Amino acid sequence: MNASPAPAPLGSPAPTGSRRVSINTAFPDPALLDLPWHIPLEEWPPEVLAAYPRGISRHVVRFAHVGSKVVAVKETTPHYAQREYGLLRRCCAWARRRSPPTQW
């Protein structure tokens, strides 16, 4: 699911740089498009954010309300995102191979 940043309100100054937003999720939800993608993640308003504890991270990570759910939103580069998704895929494949068969 790819989303373009929301246009700035009329009368707002033009953005100084372009921002590309890429949403990667196993469970796409149209409500993700309602998040304030036109604002840097560090500056998202408190009413959008969920008050969850944050750990140490190389990149900005926030928890946001999306409908009745809370999602983790991470600001990163394409290089690191591809690397992390590759690692996640390898871990999932390893776990599937190691899981014992289910018996009914």
Rosetta silent file (secondary structure, phi, psi, omega in degrees, C-alpha in Angstrom):
SEQUENCE: MNASPAPAPLGSPAPTGSRRVSINTAFPDPALLDLPWHIPLEEWPPEVLAAYPRGISRHVVRFAHVGSKVVAVKETTPHYAQREYGLLRRCCAWARRRSPPTQW
SCORE:     score description
SCORE:     0.000 S_00000001
   1 L     0.000  119.890  177.667    0.000    0.000    0.000 S_00000001
   2 E  -111.289  142.434 -179.648    1.617    3.279   -1.044 S_00000001
   3 E  -132.647  141.328  173.251    0.358    6.660    0.031 S_00000001
   4 L   -92.121  149.832  177.658    1.254   10.130   -1.056 S_00000001
   5 L   -59.820  145.919  178.558    1.516   12.812    1.579 S_00000001
   6 L   -65.078  144.107  178.617   -1.691   14.733    2.082 S_00000001
   7 L   -66.122  149.050  177.998   -1.737   18.096    0.348 S_00000001
   8 L   -69.830  149.301  177.532   -1.072   21.120    2.519 S_00000001
   9 L   -60.231  152.755  178.820   -4.109   23.249    3.363 S_00000001
  10 L   -56.409  138.384  179.048   -4.778   26.196    1.077 S_00000001
  11 L    88.380   -5.678  178.905   -2.677   29.199    1.970 S_00000001
  12 L   -78.514  152.373  175.596    0.069   27.067    3.560 S_00000001
  13 L   -65.114  149.694  178.715    3.664   27.623    2.516 S_00000001
  14 L   -67.286  143.468  178.652    4.936   25.198   -0.088 S_00000001
  15 L   -63.836  146.756 -178.305    6.955   22.293    1.324 S_00000001
  16 L   -80.298  -23.875  179.199   10.710   22.734    1.074 S_00000001
  17 L  -143.393  157.834  179.173   11.372   19.114    0.089 S_00000001
  18 L   -87.223  146.237  178.434    9.348   16.241   -1.229 S_00000001
  19 L  -121.475  129.312  176.651    8.476   13.377    1.081 S_00000001
  20 L  -104.692  131.052  179.651    7.713    9.910   -0.194 S_00000001
  21 E  -113.634  130.531  175.840    5.599    7.726    2.041 S_00000001
  22 E  -125.839  124.311 -179.571    5.554    3.958    1.703 S_00000001
  23 L  -107.364  119.224  179.011    3.230    1.923    3.908 S_00000001
  24 L  -115.506  117.021 -177.463    4.179   -1.732    4.336 S_00000001
  25 L  -150.858  148.023  175.960    1.710   -3.835    6.252 S_00000001
  26 L   -79.770  -20.142 -177.721    0.383   -7.366    6.299 S_00000001
  27 L  -129.695   80.583 -177.171   -3.088   -6.022    7.117 S_00000001
  28 L   -61.460  139.383  179.083   -3.839   -2.909    5.062 S_00000001
  29 L  -134.305  123.327 -179.657   -6.421   -0.601    6.581 S_00000001
  30 H   -55.885  -23.388  179.447   -7.760    2.423    4.681 S_00000001
  31 H   -64.789  -19.338  176.251   -7.672    4.361    7.979 S_00000001
  32 H   -59.828  -30.529 -178.863   -3.864    4.437    7.620 S_00000001
  33 H   -70.075  -16.206  179.715   -4.368    7.060    4.922 S_00000001
  34 H   -83.004   -9.071  179.049   -5.942    9.381    7.520 S_00000001
  35 L   -70.145  154.711 -174.400   -2.694    9.675    9.490 S_00000001
  36 L   -79.205   67.846 -176.189   -0.820   12.984    9.104 S_00000001
  37 L   -63.864  -18.302 -179.293    1.790   11.767    6.608 S_00000001
  38 L   -77.956   -6.715 -179.400    2.523   15.345    5.542 S_00000001
  39 L  -110.187  137.492  174.636    4.077   16.026    8.972 S_00000001
  40 L   -55.547  142.199 -174.804    7.419   14.512   10.073 S_00000001
  41 H   -53.712  -38.024  179.555    6.760   11.622   12.468 S_00000001
  42 H   -62.461  -20.817 -175.731    8.520   13.398   15.354 S_00000001
  43 H  -106.126   10.095 -179.377    5.977   16.222   15.076 S_00000001
  44 L   -60.867  142.625 -177.947    2.734   14.188   14.935 S_00000001
  45 L   -69.053  148.706 -176.839    0.032   15.659   17.191 S_00000001
  46 L   -57.873  -30.753 -177.666   -0.657   13.941   20.537 S_00000001
  47 L   -68.427  -16.617  177.584   -4.270   13.121   19.612 S_00000001
  48 L   -88.680  -28.655 -172.116   -2.996   10.746   16.898 S_00000001
  49 E   -86.744  148.495  174.321   -0.430    9.015   19.108 S_00000001
  50 L   -99.128  141.149 -176.623   -0.980    6.196   21.577 S_00000001
  51 L   -84.192   73.304  176.528    0.795    6.482   24.945 S_00000001
  52 L  -106.659  149.339  177.936    2.887    3.312   24.725 S_00000001
  53 L   -66.146  143.971  179.113    6.398    3.044   26.151 S_00000001
  54 L  -112.707  143.412  177.207    9.155    3.494   23.574 S_00000001
  55 L   -99.980 -170.066  178.561   12.482    1.734   23.545 S_00000001
  56 L   -79.218  134.111 -179.337   15.804    2.680   22.036 S_00000001
  57 L  -147.769  147.588  177.073   15.711    2.862   18.250 S_00000001
  58 L   -70.356  -29.249 -176.415   17.965    4.085   15.472 S_00000001
  59 L  -118.279  163.832  178.033   14.947    5.643   13.756 S_00000001
  60 L   -68.758  127.099  177.735   11.914    7.604   14.929 S_00000001
  61 E  -129.418  133.880  176.425    9.177    5.190   16.055 S_00000001
  62 E  -136.929  156.395  174.311    5.728    6.176   17.286 S_00000001
  63 E  -106.299  130.040 -174.835    2.532    4.288   18.108 S_00000001
  64 E  -127.694  149.325  175.093   -0.562    5.703   16.447 S_00000001
  65 E   -78.205  128.339  174.109   -4.297    5.096   16.640 S_00000001
  66 E  -131.032  100.782 -174.346   -5.734    3.666   13.418 S_00000001
  67 L    62.342 -128.244  179.845   -9.433    3.062   13.900 S_00000001
  68 L   -91.905    4.866 -178.083   -9.793    0.737   16.890 S_00000001
  69 E  -109.475  166.538  172.180   -6.185   -0.481   16.559 S_00000001
  70 E  -120.217  131.645  179.453   -2.775    0.861   17.485 S_00000001
  71 E  -121.198  153.576  173.205    0.055    0.531   14.980 S_00000001
  72 E   -90.155  131.938  178.746    3.781    1.145   15.201 S_00000001
  73 E  -119.056  129.274 -176.614    4.995    3.721   12.678 S_00000001
  74 E  -125.507  131.492  175.773    8.689    3.903   11.901 S_00000001
  75 L   -95.145  119.511 -176.141   10.514    6.556    9.923 S_00000001
  76 L  -150.435  179.974  177.607   13.411    4.935    8.088 S_00000001
  77 L   -96.875  158.186  177.141   15.266    4.779    4.792 S_00000001
  78 H   -56.593  -38.352 -179.644   14.412    2.340    1.982 S_00000001
  79 H   -58.037  -52.028 -178.598   17.770    0.596    2.529 S_00000001
  80 H   -69.116  -35.261  178.503   17.092   -0.207    6.189 S_00000001
  81 H   -63.065  -45.771  179.185   13.430   -1.065    5.544 S_00000001
  82 H   -63.588  -39.863  178.788   14.380   -3.628    2.876 S_00000001
  83 H   -63.071  -44.770 -178.640   17.060   -5.061    5.142 S_00000001
  84 H   -68.728  -39.768  177.643   14.649   -5.424    8.077 S_00000001
  85 H   -66.318  -36.154  175.933   11.879   -6.964    5.970 S_00000001
  86 H   -62.059  -43.826  177.919   14.398   -9.438    4.542 S_00000001
  87 H   -63.643  -42.708  178.630   15.447  -10.429    8.054 S_00000001
  88 H   -61.613  -43.761  178.414   11.807  -10.763    9.116 S_00000001
  89 H   -61.623  -42.622  179.026   11.042  -13.000    6.114 S_00000001
  90 H   -64.462  -40.576  178.864   14.035  -15.228    6.909 S_00000001
  91 H   -64.531  -42.436  179.134   12.984  -15.493   10.573 S_00000001
  92 H   -64.360  -42.811  178.934    9.399  -16.392    9.603 S_00000001
  93 H   -63.281  -41.997  178.438   10.608  -19.037    7.118 S_00000001
  94 H   -62.151  -43.599 -179.070   12.929  -20.490    9.778 S_00000001
  95 H   -64.737  -38.653  178.746   10.093  -20.591   12.333 S_00000001
  96 H   -64.717  -38.654  179.465    7.767  -22.365    9.859 S_00000001
  97 H   -69.184  -31.326 -175.979   10.407  -25.036    9.206 S_00000001
  98 H   -88.246  -14.568 -175.926   11.016  -25.525   12.938 S_00000001
  99 L   -72.641  134.262  176.809    7.355  -25.623   14.032 S_00000001
 100 L   -70.936  151.527  178.185    6.054  -29.090   14.886 S_00000001
 101 L   -63.499  146.833  178.671    3.014  -30.241   12.916 S_00000001
 102 L   -82.843  132.213  178.044   -0.324  -29.535   14.545 S_00000001
 103 L  -113.168  136.361 -178.992   -2.257  -32.600   15.644 S_00000001
 104 L  -101.099    0.000    0.000   -6.004  -32.566   16.127 S_00000001
